[in-house]
Amino acid sequence: MSFLANNYNRKDLAFEKGKGSYLISKKGKKYLDFVQGIAVNSLGHANPKLVEAINKQSRKLWHVSNAFKIPEGEKLAKKIVNRTFADSVIFQNSGAEATETAIKIARRYFYSIGKPYKTRIICIKNSFHGRTLAAIHASGSKKMVEGFGPKFPGFDHFKFGDHKKLKSLINKNTAAIMIETVMGEGGIKVIPSWCIKELRELCDKKNILLILDEVQCGIGRSGKFFAFEYAKVKPDIVPIAKGIGGGFPIGAVLMTNKISKAMTPGTHGSTFGGNPLAMTVGNAVLDQINNKLLNNVNKMSKYFIKNLENLKKKYPNIIKEVRGLGLLIGLQLFNDQTKFIQKLMDNKLLTIRAAENVIRILPPLNVKKSEINLALKIINKVCKELN
Ligand SMILES: *Cc1c(COP(=O)(O)O)cnc(C)c1O
């Protein structure tokens, strides 16, 4: 009997400990973990530098209010700003909070320049921006908003790829377009670079803001620090979370100078966001997201995707498409993926579902070739069994 609410469809599997790409179950079985907490444990389980950093900090100071200076946060913000388009950062605790804060910031920006009517946010239908009230309405998914009260005003939606509709939605009340650079939950759909470029031009032309949600695809997962770097554009606001904490809950919103001027004292806050313990872990994560690691992401991605394409050729009735960018990989099946994922699990490979019959494969960014080979062997075995 469980005293946890029943809002998750949990597998009957619990873990004792983890190391790198592997998890050890309570029953002592070893699993290759290509979920990694849904792209959260960017450096795998029990990364030695993260373990050391959190232990050291935990003996000194966990939490102080944002009423005081937090040097660890200053340091992390500086590192992020030095590496990216951003001029300043607000720290939060999760992805949904980060996307909601991004929405608040976009609206507040227009308010601060005397255009308070510019509040509407345009998003892709059936995208994913989190599970809080505004975020579910931003996501534009019927299933996610069902039963949760009156429709949140302020969001307009267009279908993935329907640029005509997108353009028709823009009016004088539009504040921003907010999209995931790579749609994660939506089925690992990569927004092409030319499209991101055009979105940027459109936003400039219409004087609206471009918010790129990199909660899942950011912080090295795509093979670049941010996925939008492939398009060589500069967004206005970028919410991040998952990978930045390496397993510790951290969210953040990055923004340019122009925007951050609107965020004057008292406009936004968080009790926990950016506390010394979280910021110490964030610093230890970011210090390891270096060029060497990004090279590994790109090399392993190429190898993995090439071999998954080979499996697609070998099993053309099972695998429909191989999708992805970096180590955010989707294996789209012709049929429902539930049984396939279960069989992978039975063979000690953990993966997770996404929309459109996609199996999401999320190795840690420091994954080894031998681990990918093991995953390929298991995927091949399951294909053969289901063929
Ligand atoms: C996971 C995710 C979120 C929500 O993050 P939480 O930490 O679960 O609130 C928002 N946007 C994207 C793109 C995500 O993948």
The ligand as a MOL file (V3000), in Angstrom:
LIG
                    3D

  0  0  0     0  0            999 V3000
M  V30 BEGIN CTAB
M  V30 COUNTS 15 15 0 0 0
M  V30 BEGIN ATOM
M  V30 1 C 10.7830 19.1640 -18.2090 0
M  V30 2 C 10.4360 20.3780 -18.9470 0
M  V30 3 C 9.7940 21.4650 -18.3190 0
M  V30 4 C 9.2920 21.3990 -16.8900 0
M  V30 5 O 10.2900 21.1520 -15.9640 0
M  V30 6 P 9.9120 20.6780 -14.4750 0
M  V30 7 O 11.2180 20.7350 -13.7590 0
M  V30 8 O 9.3290 19.3090 -14.6000 0
M  V30 9 O 8.9320 21.6460 -13.9410 0
M  V30 10 C 9.5930 22.6120 -19.0620 0
M  V30 11 N 9.9740 22.6990 -20.3380 0
M  V30 12 C 10.5770 21.6760 -20.9770 0
M  V30 13 C 11.0170 21.8300 -22.3920 0
M  V30 14 C 10.8110 20.4750 -20.3090 0
M  V30 15 O 11.3750 19.4510 -20.9450 0
M  V30 END ATOM
M  V30 BEGIN BOND
M  V30 1 1 1 2
M  V30 2 1 2 3
M  V30 3 2 2 14
M  V30 4 1 3 4
M  V30 5 2 3 10
M  V30 6 1 4 5
M  V30 7 1 5 6
M  V30 8 2 6 7
M  V30 9 1 6 8
M  V30 10 1 6 9
M  V30 11 1 10 11
M  V30 12 2 11 12
M  V30 13 1 12 13
M  V30 14 1 12 14
M  V30 15 1 14 15
M  V30 END BOND
M  V30 END CTAB
M  END
